[in-house]
Amino acid sequence: MTTARLDKIIEEVRKLTPEDRRRLLEHLEQYEESTTSKTPVRQSGTLKGTVDYLAPDFDAPLDDNSKYDRLLDQVGEPTFEFLEDVANDSRRKDDH
């Protein structure tokens, strides 16, 4: 939906009386409840054949994270800024 269409809808809603606005909101709530989908039932095998490639080292052991684990034990959950710094450090090492 374009901004112009949204602006037009907002303009029309502003012209409504308080009673009409209330009825509109009630109608929208009923519509939302009737169209809200329930959690889909998951069935085994529904994604069969959709994985085209799996890296040969998919199940290889991960890099040693003991340094990170020790740091996590000391400081607790990392902040976004900390994770960003770690990612930047990693990129710098990859560039060299």
Secondary structure as UniProt FT lines:
FT   HELIX           3..15
FT   HELIX           18..35
FT   TURN            44..49
FT   TURN            56..59
FT   HELIX           66..75
FT   HELIX           80..95
//
